[in-house]
Each structure stands twice: as structure tokens, then as C-alpha cells.
Amino acid sequence: MEKKKWLWKRRASERSPGESESSGSFSSPSERYSDEQDVSRESPNGSVQSPEIMSKLSFTDDEAKENVKRLTEKLSAALVNVGAKEELVKQHAKVAEEAVAGWEKAENEMAALKQQLEVALQQNVSLEVRVSHLDGALKECVRQLRQGRDEQEKRISDAIAEGNRVWESEKVELEKHIVQLQARAKATENGNSVVINPKSLQVLESMEKENLFLKQEMKARCKELESVIIERDLSIQAAETASKMQLENIKKVAKLEAECRRLQSLARKSSPIINLKPNPTSHFYAESLTDSHSDSGERLNAVEMDACRTSNVERNGSEPSCSDSWASALIAELDQFKNEKLLPSSLTACSVEFDMMDDFLEMERLVALPDTKSNTPLTASESASGESVSMDNNLLRAELESMTQRVAELEKKLEEMEAERAAIEAALDESQGSARAAETKSEELQKELKAVNEAKELLESQLIGMEVEARTMSANVDLLNAEIQDERTLSAELSVKCQELETECVLQKNTQNSNGELKIKQEDLAVAADKLAECQRTIASLGMQLKSLATLEDFLIDTTNIPNGALLSGMPKALSSDEMMTSNVTAAKSRNGFGKFFSRSKSGAEIGTRQD
């Protein structure tokens, strides 16, 4: 039994997964039956079958039935899928038919769009002609603007030249004032005056006041500049609004012209071509009117043609064509009236046009009058035709009155638009003039501001330079004073030593102990005399350095900004200052006791020679 179970397991394991259930279906019952036969052959007792094998055979039959059921279910599902796909195919065919119909419709729409495009191209051609006229007008405006700009630039250049002259004169005056101030400052420095000159203080105060005044003036000019800029912006905005209004008016006029043209085109399309035949009655009335109104001959011919048309219309019984002809005639007269309005002699043209319209109305009334003067009796057909003619005339009169009202309204609109245009042009001219004036003012103020700033910067730089020079001079004076004090201390020490040596010499004279001691003291005296001579040399060199520094500083300050006259006037002061310096040095030497020392040194030298 165990061997059979193992064989069954081995057979089940030897099956490949592709053979068993690769596509989701079980193996066929014939294969299962062959496997069972193989198992029965391999068993030792082929005739004897175990209950396990029988149970497995029954199990395989059940599986086969289940497989059959599953296959039937799959087949039904496949049939359902096929039906759904057939429905989808039918739907696709319907969609294809609809697409073909839509394509044909699109082709028809394309043909209509092509026709519209041709119409639009014709309109574009007419618009291009108008644009060419407008371009010519615009070029003329640009030329006028260029001429105005050139004139404005010339005025600006003239104003700039005048401003430069004024500022140059003011600059020269300021430079002279600065030179005077520098001369005063140098005079005070050369004099070494500790006390400040009240005149210089007054000058400084006046300069500060002028500086404050210039600052206030600069602030006021800045405020004026801001106000001018604001005015310019407002004028620019007004000009922009005026130009926008003008463009809107131009658009309105263009719309009105387009509407008139559209009406004219409709009238031309609706009016059929009629052979003109002269009517004896209308011709008679036209001749009588031409005799009475000789001035309006051309208009009467047109009226005569219209009367002929009306007579033909009465015979043919076509009322709409007559109204269309009247409408086309009125539209043509309206176009002619507009063209005449654009001419310079607008008032006379308007009066002539109104006279022509009155003549036209009188002619129409005469044509509409029934022929009562004829002696022949009227028949029934003629009376009926007369009634129809009177009805047609009444209709035409109503249409004529409506068209005259329309013409009057259009004329009023045109007059209003022309008045608005004139007002806009006047406002535009005013705004342009104010803008130009504001620009010139702003440019002048900017130039004045620049000049004031430059003058201020020059004054500040000169003041800074003067302060730096004063500081350097004070530092040099302090250094020289320190050196003089050091030399004084050294000279005081040397004088003390000399006094000590003199006392020692006196003691040596009194005692006269030995010649060797005298020789030593004489050597000490000689060394002290040498040191004193060196000190005198150093003091003399320091005095010369002080003199050279003072003369160099005076020369540099005088040569920078002082003119020739001021320089010549400052020379004796410098010389007097040098003399004062030398006198001060000699006085200091006498105070420190150098004179005594020199006399004593000479006497000491004489004593030494005598003793030798």
C-alpha cells in the first residue's frame, strides 16, 4: 500500500504545471484514465484493485463533470462577449457615418467661411486705402511736431546759454570773495595773532547766513520743481484723455459711415434693374420746375430720373423697389452732404444742400399731384391706377420724411462730434503748451539747482582745505614750540653747569693748589665751551628752520589764490614778521643768559692763556 501511494505521488509530481492547469482548466478525463492504467500496471497484482484506487476513479469522474460544466459556462460567456463586440462594431459603424456627415458639413462651413474671408479681404482693401490717407495726415502731424521740437530746443539752448552766463558771473564774484577771505586768513596767520579778528568773524557769519539762504532757496526751488512736475503729469494725463476721446469720436464716425454704406449696399442689392422710360406727365412737370428753378438743374435731372422710375414702378406694380431707389438716392445725398461738410466752405455748402432738398421735396409733391388739368375723361382703370399711385406716393413721402429725420439726426451728431473734436483739439493744444512750459521750467530749475550745488561744493571744498591748512600750521607751531622748550631746558642746564665751573675756577684762582688741577679744570672748561658752541649752533639752525617754514607757508598760501596786488601788500607784513621772529629769538637768548655765558667763556679763555 505504501508503495502504491508513493507511486501515485510520484506520478502527480512528474506532471508539469503546463500540462495540469496552465490555462486555468483541469486535465482531460482520458489522460487521467491512462494514468490510472499505468498505476494499475505497475502494481504487482494487476487484477486486484484497492478501494483507494476506486475512490480516486470516482473522484476523477466528478472532476470531469465539473470541468464540462465549467467549459459550458466559459462558452456561454464567450458567446456573450461576441455579441457585445458585434454591438460595438455596429456602434463604430454609426460613429464613422456620423464622422463622414460632420466632415461634409465642415466642408460646407469652410466654403461659407471662404466667402466671408473674401468679403473681409475687400473690406480690408478699403480700410487700407483709408489707412494710407490717415498715414499721410499722421506724417504731416509728425512733421509739425518735429518743427515744434526744433523750436523748443533752440529756445532751451538760448535759455541755457543765458543761465550759464549768469552763473559764471556769480561764480567769479564768489571766487573773488573767497580770495579775499583767504588773504585775511593768511594775514592773521602771519601775524601770529592769538586774538581773533572781529572782521573775520563777521565774514564767517555772513558766509554762514549766505549758506543758509542758499539752502532755503534750494529747498524752495525743489518744491517748485515738484509742483511743475505734477503739473506736467496732469497735463500729460489730460492730453491722453483728450486723445482717447478723439479716437472714440473717430470710431463713432467710422461706425456711422459703415452703417450708411451697409444701408446703401442693401438698397443696391434689393433694387432690381429696371429699364427707364420717360413719362410725358412727369417730364412736363419737370420741365415746368426747371423753368421755375434754373439754379438747381442737375438736381432736377436726378428728380426726373426718379419720377421716371416711379412711373415704371407704378406700371409694373413693384412697390419695394421704388422705396429702395428712394432710400439709395437719399443715402447718396447723405454721402455727398458729408463730403461737402468736410470742405472748408461748410456753411455755404450746407445752405445749398438744404435748398436742393427743398427743391427735391417740391418736385416730389408736383409729381404726386393728380393730373386734374386734362380735359379727357378718366376711365375706371386709370382712376384705379391713380389711387395706387397716390398710395405709393404717400408711402414714399413717409419713407422720405423718416429718411430726412435720419439725415437731420446724423447732421446733429456730426455737428456735435465736430464741436467735441474742436474742443478736444483746443484742450490738447493747451495741454501741450502747458507741458512744454513745464518742461522748460523744470529744465531751467534743474540747471539752476546743479549750478547752486556746484557752487556749494566748491565753497565746502575750499573751507575744508583752509581748515586742513590751519590744522597743519597749528601742529607745526606746536612742534616748534616743543623743540624750543627742549632747547631752553638744555641751555638752562648748560648755564647752571657753566656757573658751577666758574665758581670752581674762582676757588681755584684763590687757592692755586696745583697746576695739574688747573689744567684739568681748563680742559673741563674747554669741553663745556665746545658743548655750549654746539648748543648755540643747534639753536641757530632751529631759528633758521623756523624762518624757512614761515616763509614757505606764506609763499604757498599767497601763490594759491591771492592775486598780485594782495601778494605785494602781504610781503612787507611777512618781512616784519621775520624781523619780529629774529628779535624774539635774540630776546630769548638774552633772557636765558647766553650773552653772559659768551662773555664769561671769553674771559675764561683769556685767563687760561694768561696762566699758560
C-alpha positions as CSV (number, residue, x, y, z in Angstrom):
1,M,0.0,0.0,0.0
2,E,2.8,2.4,0.9
3,K,4.5,1.6,-2.4
4,K,1.3,2.4,-4.4
5,K,0.8,5.6,-2.5
6,W,4.4,6.6,-3.3
7,L,3.9,5.8,-7.0
8,W,0.7,7.9,-7.1
9,K,2.6,10.8,-5.5
10,R,5.4,10.3,-8.0
11,R,3.0,10.3,-10.9
12,A,1.4,13.5,-9.6
13,S,4.8,15.1,-9.1
14,E,6.0,14.1,-12.6
15,R,3.2,16.2,-14.1
16,S,4.3,19.5,-15.5
17,P,2.4,22.6,-14.4
18,G,1.7,23.5,-18.1
19,E,0.0,20.1,-18.6
20,S,-2.1,20.3,-15.4
21,E,-3.6,23.8,-15.2
22,S,-1.5,26.3,-17.3
23,S,-4.6,28.0,-18.8
24,G,-6.9,27.7,-15.8
25,S,-8.5,24.4,-16.9
26,F,-8.2,20.8,-15.5
27,S,-6.7,17.8,-17.4
28,S,-8.9,15.8,-19.6
29,P,-10.5,12.5,-18.3
30,S,-8.7,10.4,-20.9
31,E,-5.3,11.4,-19.6
32,R,-6.4,10.7,-16.0
33,Y,-7.7,7.3,-17.1
34,S,-4.3,6.5,-18.8
35,D,-2.5,7.5,-15.6
36,E,-4.7,5.2,-13.6
37,Q,-4.0,2.3,-16.0
38,D,-0.3,2.9,-15.7
39,V,-0.6,2.8,-11.9
40,S,-2.6,-0.5,-12.2
41,R,0.1,-2.0,-14.4
42,E,2.9,-1.0,-12.1
43,S,1.1,-2.7,-9.2
44,P,2.2,-6.3,-8.5
45,N,-1.4,-7.7,-8.6
46,G,-3.0,-6.1,-11.7
47,S,-6.3,-7.9,-11.3
48,V,-6.8,-6.9,-7.7
49,Q,-7.7,-3.2,-7.2
50,S,-7.6,-1.5,-3.9
51,P,-10.5,0.6,-2.6
52,E,-8.3,3.7,-2.7
53,I,-7.9,3.4,-6.5
54,M,-11.7,3.0,-6.9
55,S,-12.3,6.1,-4.8
56,K,-9.9,8.0,-6.9
57,L,-11.6,6.9,-10.1
58,S,-14.9,8.1,-8.8
59,F,-13.3,11.4,-7.9
60,T,-11.9,11.8,-11.4
61,D,-15.4,11.3,-12.9
62,D,-16.8,14.1,-10.6
63,E,-14.0,16.3,-11.7
64,A,-14.7,15.6,-15.4
65,K,-18.3,16.6,-14.9
66,E,-17.3,19.8,-13.1
67,N,-14.9,20.5,-16.0
68,V,-17.7,20.1,-18.5
69,K,-19.9,22.5,-16.5
70,R,-17.1,25.0,-16.4
71,L,-16.4,24.7,-20.1
72,T,-20.1,25.3,-20.9
73,E,-20.1,28.4,-18.7
74,K,-17.0,29.7,-20.4
75,L,-18.6,29.0,-23.8
76,S,-21.7,31.0,-22.8
77,A,-19.5,33.8,-21.5
78,A,-17.6,33.8,-24.8
79,L,-20.9,34.0,-26.8
80,V,-21.9,36.9,-24.6
81,N,-18.6,38.6,-25.3
82,V,-19.0,38.0,-29.1
83,G,-22.5,39.6,-29.0
84,A,-21.1,42.7,-27.1
85,K,-18.3,43.0,-29.6
86,E,-20.8,42.9,-32.5
87,E,-22.8,45.7,-30.9
88,L,-19.5,47.7,-30.5
89,V,-18.8,47.1,-34.2
90,K,-22.3,48.4,-35.1
91,Q,-21.7,51.5,-32.9
92,H,-18.4,52.1,-34.6
93,A,-20.0,52.0,-38.0
94,K,-22.6,54.5,-36.8
95,V,-19.8,56.8,-35.5
96,A,-18.0,56.5,-38.8
97,E,-21.2,57.5,-40.7
98,E,-21.6,60.5,-38.3
99,A,-18.0,61.5,-38.8
100,V,-18.5,61.5,-42.6
101,A,-21.6,63.6,-42.3
102,G,-19.7,66.0,-40.0
103,W,-16.8,66.2,-42.5
104,E,-19.2,67.1,-45.3
105,K,-20.8,69.8,-43.0
106,A,-17.3,71.1,-42.2
107,E,-16.6,71.4,-45.9
108,N,-19.7,73.4,-46.4
109,E,-18.8,75.6,-43.5
110,M,-15.4,76.0,-45.0
111,A,-16.9,77.2,-48.3
112,A,-19.0,79.7,-46.4
113,L,-16.0,80.9,-44.4
114,K,-14.1,81.3,-47.6
115,Q,-16.8,83.6,-49.0
116,Q,-16.8,85.6,-45.7
117,L,-13.0,85.8,-46.0
118,E,-13.2,87.2,-49.5
119,V,-15.7,89.8,-48.2
120,A,-13.4,90.7,-45.3
121,L,-10.5,91.0,-47.8
122,Q,-12.4,93.5,-49.8
123,Q,-13.2,95.4,-46.6
124,N,-9.5,95.3,-45.7
125,V,-8.6,96.8,-49.1
126,S,-11.0,99.7,-48.5
127,L,-9.6,100.1,-45.0
128,E,-6.0,100.1,-46.3
129,V,-6.9,102.9,-48.6
130,R,-8.3,104.9,-45.7
131,V,-5.2,104.0,-43.6
132,S,-3.0,105.4,-46.3
133,H,-4.9,108.7,-46.2
134,L,-4.6,108.6,-42.4
135,D,-0.9,107.9,-42.7
136,G,-0.4,110.9,-44.8
137,A,-2.2,113.1,-42.2
138,L,-0.1,111.5,-39.5
139,K,3.1,112.2,-41.3
140,E,2.1,115.8,-41.6
141,C,1.4,115.9,-37.9
142,V,4.8,114.4,-37.1
143,R,6.4,117.0,-39.3
144,Q,4.7,119.8,-37.4
145,L,5.7,118.2,-34.1
146,R,9.3,118.0,-35.3
147,Q,9.3,121.7,-36.2
148,G,7.9,122.5,-32.7
149,R,10.6,120.4,-31.1
150,D,13.3,122.1,-33.0
151,E,12.0,125.5,-32.0
152,Q,11.7,124.3,-28.4
153,E,15.3,123.0,-28.4
154,K,16.5,126.4,-29.8
155,R,14.7,128.2,-27.0
156,I,16.2,125.8,-24.4
157,S,19.7,126.3,-25.8
158,D,19.3,130.1,-25.6
159,A,18.0,129.8,-22.0
160,I,20.9,127.5,-21.1
161,A,23.4,130.0,-22.5
162,E,21.9,132.9,-20.6
163,G,21.8,130.8,-17.4
164,N,25.5,129.8,-17.9
165,R,26.5,133.5,-18.3
166,V,24.6,134.5,-15.1
167,W,26.1,131.6,-13.1
168,E,29.6,132.3,-14.4
169,S,29.4,136.0,-13.3
170,E,28.2,134.8,-9.9
171,K,31.0,132.2,-9.7
172,V,33.6,134.9,-10.5
173,E,32.2,137.1,-7.7
174,L,32.2,134.2,-5.2
175,E,35.8,133.3,-6.2
176,K,36.9,136.9,-5.6
177,H,35.1,136.8,-2.2
178,I,36.9,133.6,-1.3
179,V,40.3,135.1,-2.3
180,Q,39.7,138.0,0.0
181,L,38.8,135.7,2.8
182,Q,41.9,133.6,2.2
183,A,44.1,136.7,2.2
184,R,42.6,137.8,5.5
185,A,43.2,134.3,7.0
186,K,46.8,134.4,5.8
187,A,47.3,137.8,7.3
188,T,46.1,136.6,10.6
189,E,48.3,133.5,10.5
190,N,51.4,135.6,9.5
191,G,50.8,138.0,12.3
192,N,50.5,135.0,14.8
193,S,47.7,136.9,16.5
194,V,46.1,135.0,19.2
195,V,43.1,137.3,19.3
196,I,40.5,136.5,16.6
197,N,39.8,139.4,14.2
198,P,36.2,140.6,14.6
199,K,36.0,141.3,10.8
200,S,36.8,137.7,10.1
201,L,34.1,136.6,12.5
202,Q,31.6,138.9,10.7
203,V,32.7,137.5,7.4
204,L,32.2,133.9,8.6
205,E,28.8,134.8,10.0
206,S,27.8,136.4,6.7
207,M,29.1,133.3,4.9
208,E,27.0,131.1,7.1
209,K,24.0,133.2,6.6
210,E,24.5,133.1,2.8
211,N,24.9,129.3,3.1
212,L,21.6,129.0,5.0
213,F,19.9,131.3,2.5
214,L,21.2,129.2,-0.4
215,K,19.9,126.1,1.3
216,Q,16.5,127.6,1.8
217,E,16.4,128.8,-1.8
218,M,17.4,125.3,-2.9
219,K,14.5,123.8,-0.9
220,A,12.1,126.3,-2.4
221,R,13.4,125.5,-5.9
222,C,13.0,121.8,-5.2
223,K,9.3,122.4,-4.1
224,E,8.7,124.5,-7.3
225,L,10.3,121.7,-9.3
226,E,7.9,119.1,-7.7
227,S,4.9,121.3,-8.4
228,V,6.0,121.8,-12.0
229,I,6.5,118.0,-12.4
230,I,3.0,117.4,-11.0
231,E,1.5,120.0,-13.4
232,R,3.3,118.3,-16.3
233,D,2.0,114.9,-15.3
234,L,-1.5,116.3,-15.1
235,S,-1.2,118.0,-18.5
236,I,0.1,114.7,-20.0
237,Q,-2.9,112.9,-18.5
238,A,-5.3,115.5,-19.9
239,A,-3.7,115.1,-23.3
240,E,-4.0,111.4,-23.1
241,T,-7.7,111.6,-22.2
242,A,-8.3,114.1,-25.0
243,S,-6.6,111.8,-27.5
244,K,-8.7,108.9,-26.2
245,M,-11.9,110.9,-26.7
246,Q,-10.8,111.9,-30.2
247,L,-10.2,108.3,-31.0
248,E,-13.6,107.3,-29.7
249,N,-15.2,110.1,-31.8
250,I,-13.3,108.8,-34.9
251,K,-14.5,105.3,-34.2
252,K,-18.1,106.6,-33.9
253,V,-17.8,108.4,-37.2
254,A,-16.3,105.3,-38.8
255,K,-19.3,103.2,-37.4
256,L,-21.8,105.7,-38.8
257,E,-20.1,105.6,-42.2
258,A,-20.0,101.8,-42.2
259,E,-23.7,101.8,-41.3
260,C,-24.5,104.2,-44.2
261,R,-22.5,102.1,-46.6
262,R,-24.3,99.0,-45.4
263,L,-27.7,100.6,-46.0
264,Q,-26.5,101.7,-49.4
265,S,-25.4,98.2,-50.3
266,L,-28.6,96.7,-49.1
267,A,-30.6,99.2,-51.1
268,R,-28.5,98.4,-54.2
269,K,-28.9,94.7,-53.8
270,S,-32.7,94.9,-53.2
271,S,-33.4,97.3,-56.1
272,P,-33.8,95.4,-59.4
273,I,-32.6,96.6,-62.7
274,I,-35.4,98.5,-64.5
275,N,-35.4,99.9,-68.0
276,L,-36.0,103.6,-67.7
277,K,-38.8,105.1,-69.9
278,P,-39.7,108.7,-69.8
279,N,-43.2,109.6,-68.7
280,P,-44.8,112.6,-70.5
281,T,-46.6,114.0,-67.5
282,S,-43.6,113.8,-65.2
283,H,-41.4,115.2,-67.9
284,F,-43.9,118.1,-68.3
285,Y,-43.8,118.8,-64.6
286,A,-40.0,118.5,-64.5
287,E,-39.7,121.0,-67.4
288,S,-42.0,123.4,-65.6
289,L,-39.9,123.1,-62.5
290,T,-36.7,123.6,-64.4
291,D,-38.1,126.8,-65.8
292,S,-39.0,127.9,-62.3
293,H,-35.8,126.7,-60.6
294,S,-33.0,127.3,-63.1
295,D,-30.2,127.2,-60.4
296,S,-30.8,123.6,-59.4
297,G,-30.6,122.0,-62.9
298,E,-28.5,118.9,-62.1
299,R,-30.8,118.1,-59.1
300,L,-33.9,118.3,-61.3
301,N,-32.5,115.9,-63.8
302,A,-31.9,113.4,-61.0
303,V,-35.5,114.0,-59.8
304,E,-36.7,113.5,-63.3
305,M,-35.0,110.1,-63.4
306,D,-36.6,109.2,-60.1
307,A,-40.0,110.2,-61.4
308,C,-39.5,108.0,-64.5
309,R,-38.6,105.2,-62.2
310,T,-41.7,105.7,-60.1
311,S,-43.9,105.7,-63.2
312,N,-42.3,102.4,-64.3
313,V,-42.8,101.0,-60.9
314,E,-46.5,102.0,-60.9
315,R,-46.9,100.2,-64.2
316,N,-45.1,97.1,-63.1
317,G,-46.7,97.2,-59.5
318,S,-43.3,96.9,-57.7
319,E,-43.6,99.0,-54.5
320,P,-40.5,97.7,-52.6
321,S,-38.1,98.5,-55.5
322,C,-39.4,102.1,-55.5
323,S,-38.7,102.5,-51.8
324,D,-35.3,101.1,-52.2
325,S,-34.5,103.5,-55.0
326,W,-35.6,106.4,-52.9
327,A,-33.5,105.1,-50.0
328,S,-30.5,104.7,-52.2
329,A,-30.9,108.3,-53.6
330,L,-31.2,109.6,-50.0
331,I,-28.1,107.7,-48.9
332,A,-26.2,109.1,-51.9
333,E,-27.3,112.6,-51.0
334,L,-26.2,112.0,-47.4
335,D,-22.8,110.9,-48.5
336,Q,-22.5,113.9,-50.7
337,F,-23.6,116.1,-47.8
338,K,-20.9,114.6,-45.6
339,N,-18.3,115.2,-48.2
340,E,-19.4,118.7,-48.6
341,K,-19.2,119.2,-44.8
342,L,-15.6,118.2,-44.9
343,L,-14.7,121.1,-47.3
344,P,-13.6,124.5,-45.8
345,S,-16.7,126.3,-47.0
346,S,-19.1,124.2,-44.9
347,L,-21.7,126.8,-44.1
348,T,-22.4,127.7,-47.8
349,A,-22.5,124.1,-48.8
350,C,-25.0,123.3,-46.0
351,S,-27.3,126.1,-47.1
352,V,-27.1,125.0,-50.8
353,E,-27.8,121.4,-49.7
354,F,-30.9,122.4,-47.8
355,D,-32.1,124.4,-50.8
356,M,-31.6,121.4,-53.0
357,M,-33.6,119.2,-50.6
358,D,-36.4,121.7,-50.6
359,D,-36.5,121.7,-54.4
360,F,-36.5,117.9,-54.3
361,L,-39.5,117.9,-52.0
362,E,-41.4,120.4,-54.1
363,M,-40.6,118.3,-57.2
364,E,-41.9,115.2,-55.4
365,R,-45.2,117.0,-54.5
366,L,-45.7,118.2,-58.0
367,V,-45.1,114.6,-59.3
368,A,-47.6,113.3,-56.8
369,L,-50.4,115.7,-57.8
370,P,-53.1,114.1,-59.8
371,D,-53.5,115.2,-63.4
372,T,-56.6,117.3,-63.0
373,K,-56.0,119.7,-65.8
374,S,-56.5,117.1,-68.5
375,N,-59.8,117.6,-70.4
376,T,-60.2,113.9,-71.3
377,P,-62.5,111.9,-69.0
378,L,-60.8,109.2,-66.8
379,T,-61.7,105.6,-67.1
380,A,-62.0,103.1,-64.2
381,S,-58.6,101.6,-64.8
382,E,-57.0,105.0,-64.9
383,S,-58.7,106.0,-61.7
384,A,-57.6,102.8,-60.0
385,S,-54.0,103.3,-61.2
386,G,-54.2,106.9,-59.9
387,E,-55.3,105.7,-56.5
388,S,-52.4,103.1,-56.4
389,V,-50.0,105.9,-57.5
390,S,-51.3,108.2,-54.7
391,M,-50.9,105.3,-52.2
392,D,-47.4,104.7,-53.4
393,N,-46.7,108.4,-53.2
394,N,-47.9,108.5,-49.6
395,L,-45.7,105.6,-48.7
396,L,-42.8,107.3,-50.4
397,R,-43.5,110.5,-48.6
398,A,-43.5,108.7,-45.3
399,E,-40.2,107.0,-46.1
400,L,-38.8,110.3,-47.3
401,E,-39.8,112.0,-44.0
402,S,-38.2,109.2,-42.0
403,M,-35.0,109.5,-44.0
404,T,-34.9,113.3,-43.7
405,Q,-35.3,112.9,-40.0
406,R,-32.5,110.3,-40.0
407,V,-30.4,112.8,-42.0
408,A,-31.1,115.6,-39.6
409,E,-30.1,113.4,-36.7
410,L,-26.9,112.4,-38.4
411,E,-26.2,116.0,-39.1
412,K,-26.7,116.9,-35.5
413,K,-24.4,114.1,-34.4
414,L,-21.8,115.2,-36.9
415,E,-22.0,118.8,-35.6
416,E,-21.7,117.6,-32.0
417,M,-18.8,115.4,-32.9
418,E,-17.1,118.3,-34.7
419,A,-17.6,120.6,-31.7
420,E,-16.2,117.9,-29.4
421,R,-13.3,117.4,-31.7
422,A,-12.6,121.2,-31.8
423,A,-12.8,121.3,-28.0
424,I,-10.5,118.3,-27.7
425,E,-8.0,119.8,-30.1
426,A,-8.1,123.1,-28.2
427,A,-7.6,121.3,-24.9
428,L,-4.8,119.2,-26.5
429,D,-3.1,122.4,-27.7
430,E,-3.4,124.0,-24.3
431,S,-2.1,120.9,-22.5
432,Q,0.8,120.6,-25.0
433,G,1.7,124.3,-24.4
434,S,1.5,123.9,-20.6
435,A,3.6,120.7,-20.9
436,R,6.2,122.5,-22.9
437,A,6.3,125.4,-20.5
438,A,6.5,123.0,-17.6
439,E,9.4,121.1,-19.2
440,T,11.2,124.3,-19.9
441,K,10.7,125.5,-16.3
442,S,11.8,122.1,-14.9
443,E,14.9,122.1,-17.1
444,E,15.8,125.7,-16.0
445,L,15.2,124.8,-12.4
446,Q,17.3,121.7,-12.7
447,K,20.2,123.7,-14.2
448,E,19.9,126.3,-11.5
449,L,20.0,123.5,-8.9
450,K,23.0,122.0,-10.5
451,A,24.8,125.3,-10.6
452,V,23.9,126.0,-6.9
453,N,25.1,122.6,-5.9
454,E,28.4,123.0,-7.7
455,A,29.0,126.4,-6.1
456,K,28.2,124.9,-2.7
457,E,30.5,122.0,-3.3
458,L,33.3,124.4,-4.3
459,L,32.8,126.5,-1.2
460,E,32.7,123.4,1.0
461,S,35.9,122.1,-0.5
462,Q,37.7,125.4,-0.1
463,L,36.6,125.6,3.5
464,I,37.8,122.1,4.2
465,G,41.1,122.9,2.6
466,M,41.5,126.0,4.7
467,E,40.7,124.1,7.8
468,V,43.2,121.4,6.9
469,E,45.9,124.0,6.3
470,A,45.1,125.7,9.6
471,R,45.4,122.4,11.5
472,T,48.7,121.6,9.8
473,M,50.1,125.0,10.7
474,S,49.0,124.8,14.3
475,A,50.6,121.3,14.5
476,N,53.8,122.7,13.1
477,V,53.8,125.6,15.5
478,D,53.2,123.2,18.4
479,L,56.1,121.0,17.3
480,L,58.4,124.0,17.0
481,N,57.4,125.3,20.4
482,A,58.1,121.9,21.9
483,E,61.6,121.9,20.3
484,I,62.3,125.5,21.6
485,Q,61.3,124.5,25.1
486,D,63.6,121.4,24.9
487,E,66.5,123.7,23.8
488,R,65.7,126.1,26.5
489,T,65.9,123.4,29.1
490,L,69.2,122.2,27.7
491,S,70.6,125.8,27.7
492,A,69.4,126.3,31.3
493,E,71.2,123.1,32.3
494,L,74.4,124.2,30.5
495,S,74.3,127.6,32.1
496,V,74.0,126.0,35.5
497,K,77.0,123.9,34.7
498,C,78.9,126.9,33.5
499,Q,78.2,128.8,36.7
500,E,79.3,125.9,38.7
501,L,82.5,125.7,36.7
502,E,83.0,129.5,37.1
503,T,82.7,129.2,40.8
504,E,85.2,126.3,40.8
505,C,87.5,128.5,38.7
506,V,87.3,131.3,41.2
507,L,88.0,128.9,44.0
508,Q,90.9,127.5,42.0
509,K,92.3,131.1,41.5
510,N,92.1,131.8,45.2
511,T,93.6,128.5,46.3
512,Q,96.0,127.9,43.3
513,N,96.9,124.5,44.7
514,S,98.5,122.8,41.8
515,N,99.0,123.3,38.0
516,G,97.6,119.8,37.3
517,E,94.3,120.6,38.8
518,L,94.2,123.9,36.9
519,K,94.9,122.0,33.6
520,I,92.1,119.6,34.3
521,K,89.8,122.4,35.1
522,Q,90.9,124.2,31.9
523,E,90.1,121.0,29.9
524,D,86.7,120.8,31.5
525,L,86.1,124.4,30.7
526,A,87.1,123.8,27.0
527,V,84.8,120.8,26.9
528,A,82.0,122.9,28.3
529,A,82.8,125.7,25.8
530,D,82.6,123.1,23.0
531,K,79.2,121.9,24.2
532,L,78.0,125.5,24.5
533,A,79.1,126.2,20.9
534,E,77.2,123.1,19.8
535,C,74.1,124.2,21.6
536,Q,74.4,127.6,20.0
537,R,74.7,126.0,16.6
538,T,71.6,123.9,17.2
539,I,69.6,126.9,18.4
540,A,70.7,128.9,15.3
541,S,69.7,126.0,13.0
542,L,66.3,125.8,14.7
543,G,65.8,129.5,14.2
544,M,66.7,129.2,10.5
545,Q,64.3,126.3,10.1
546,L,61.5,128.3,11.8
547,K,62.2,131.2,9.4
548,S,62.2,129.0,6.3
549,L,59.0,127.3,7.4
550,A,57.3,130.6,7.9
551,T,58.4,132.0,4.6
552,L,57.5,128.8,2.7
553,E,54.0,128.7,4.2
554,D,53.4,132.3,3.4
555,F,54.6,131.9,-0.1
556,L,52.4,128.8,-0.7
557,I,49.3,130.4,0.7
558,D,49.9,133.6,-1.3
559,T,50.5,131.8,-4.6
560,T,47.4,129.6,-4.4
561,N,44.6,132.1,-4.6
562,I,45.8,135.7,-3.8
563,P,46.2,138.0,-6.8
564,N,49.3,140.1,-7.4
565,G,48.2,143.2,-5.5
566,A,47.3,141.3,-2.4
567,L,50.6,139.3,-2.6
568,L,52.6,142.5,-2.8
569,S,50.7,144.0,0.1
570,G,51.4,140.9,2.1
571,M,55.2,140.9,1.6
572,P,56.1,143.7,4.0
573,K,54.0,142.0,6.6
574,A,55.9,138.8,6.1
575,L,59.2,140.7,6.4
576,S,58.1,142.4,9.5
577,S,57.1,139.1,11.0
578,D,60.6,137.7,10.2
579,E,62.2,140.7,11.9
580,M,59.9,140.1,14.9
581,M,60.9,136.4,15.0
582,T,64.6,137.3,15.0
583,S,64.1,140.0,17.7
584,N,62.1,137.4,19.7
585,V,65.0,134.9,19.4
586,T,67.6,137.4,20.5
587,A,65.4,138.5,23.4
588,A,65.0,134.9,24.4
589,K,68.8,134.4,24.2
590,S,69.4,137.4,26.4
591,R,66.8,136.2,28.8
592,N,68.3,132.8,29.1
593,G,71.8,134.3,29.8
594,F,73.6,133.3,26.6
595,G,75.3,136.7,26.4
596,K,76.7,136.4,29.9
597,F,77.9,132.9,29.1
598,F,79.7,134.1,25.9
599,S,81.4,136.9,27.9
600,R,82.4,134.6,30.7
601,S,83.7,132.0,28.3
602,K,85.9,134.6,26.6
603,S,87.2,135.8,30.0
604,G,87.8,132.1,30.9
605,A,89.8,131.7,27.7
606,E,91.8,134.8,28.5
607,I,92.5,133.5,32.0
608,G,93.7,130.2,30.6
609,T,96.1,131.9,28.2
610,R,97.5,134.2,30.9
611,Q,98.0,131.2,33.2
612,D,99.8,129.4,30.4
